[in-house]
Amino acid sequence: MKKEYDFSRGKRGAVLATAGKTRITIYLDDVILERFKAESERTGKGYQTLINDALAKHVNNAEQPVTAAQVRKILREELAQTR
């Protein structure tokens, strides 16, 4: 082991970049974070992975077009409320 190391050309951050992922800072409600951490304990899957999965699922569902069956269901529900 050397007595001194030269870090003058060193860079901050992760040694190995994760392809397709970006590190961010995010503020979540305590109850939300507690729920995901509890789920993490139950499943053994990391809580950040669970949060990412939930966000991905939401985004994928939001991109789905509304089907004719869904429109009929919505209309039936709305018409039932007006009667």
Buried (B, 14 or more C-beta within 10 A) or exposed (E): EEEEEEEEEEEEEEEEEEEEEEEEEEEEEEEEBEBBBEBBEEEEEEBEEBBEEEEEEEEEEEEEEEEEEEEEEEEEEEEEEEE
